[in-house]
Amino acid sequence: MSPASVSAILIVSSALGPGPDMPVPPSDARLDDAVRRFTRDRQRAVFDLTGGALTISQLLDWYREDLTNPRYRPHAESEPESLSRYVDDSELARSLAEDRWNTTHTEYDWKLNLQR
């Protein structure tokens, strides 16, 4: 498993909170599914296409270097671009890939760690 996959597992499983969302060890397909669920959850990812504003978990900020490191695949230049592969809406995906977003991060809820 690549370091990028390990980072993605940490990001997504932490952001999704407690529960059997991630298998051990996770498969790429299940990891992709978990990221798609993350992008659909408006408590974890809010996309304002009209205003170009993205609000996402602070975890993505913490792991930004892993998400944007060219040594890892899939490689993205930014957090919005990395999420563009996982959103359902094609217009939103194109906009995220163009990386013209004002990104803010919600504070991580450390109580989630206690629930596991």
N, C-alpha and C positions, 0 to 999 in steps of 0.2 A: 504494500500500500504506500502510495507516495505521501510526502509530507503535506502536500496540499490537501489530500483526502483526509488526513488526520486532522488538519486544521478545520476543514469544512465540517467534519463530524463534531468537533468540539463546539463550533459556532452554532450549528443547527440544533444539536441535542440540548445545548444550554438554553438557546432561545425558545425552544418548544416547551421547555419546562418538564416536570415529572411525567412519567408514563412510559409505556413500552413502545415509544415511537421509533427507536433506533435498534436494529438488531445487533448482535455481537457475533462475529464482526459484521459491519454493515456492507452491503453490496453497493456498487455504484448506482444501480437502479433504485434501490431503496433510499439512498442518500439524495438522489435527484428528486424523488418523490417528497422527501422531507423538506427540501428547499422550496419546492413548489407549494407545499402546504404553508410554509413560513410566509411566502409572498402573498398568499390568499388571506392570511389572518391579519385583519386590520388593527389588532392590538400589538402586532409585531412589525408590520410594514404598511405604511400609508403613502400612497402615490397620488400626488395632486398634479395630474397631467397638464391642466390649464395653467397652474402657477409654477410648474417646474420644481415643486418641493417634494422631497422625499424624507420621511421620518422612519428611521429603522433602529433596531436594537444597538445599544452601545457595543455589543460584542463584535459587530461587524467593523466598528472603528478599531477595536483592539487588535483584530486580526487582519487589518487592511493590508499590511505588508505581505501576508501570505496570499491574500486574494489577488494582489497586483504584482506578485513576483513573477517575472518572465520565465523562471526556471520551472515553474509549476504549470500543469495543465488541468483544466482550461485556464488560460491566462486572461486577465482583464486589466484595463488601465485604471479602473475605479470601482467603487462599490456599486454605483448604479449599473455600470456595464456588466459586472458580475451577476447581477440579478436579472439582467435582460434575457438570459437564456431560460429563465424559469417562470416568467409571467405568462398568463393565458392570452392577454390582449396584444395583438400584433403591433398596433400603433404605439402602445406603451413600451413594448419591447424595443422598437426602433428608436424611440425617444431616449430610453435608458442607455442604449448602446452608443448614442451620440454624446452622452455624458454632459448634458447642459442642465444639470440638476443642482439645486441648493439642498444639500443633505444635512439633516440634523439627526442626532442620536438620542433615543430615550434612555434614561438611566436604567442600568441593569438592576433587577430585583434580586438581591442576594438571598432572599428567603426561599427562592426556588431551589437553591442548593440544599437547604435543610429538608426539603420534601422528598428527596430521592432516597 
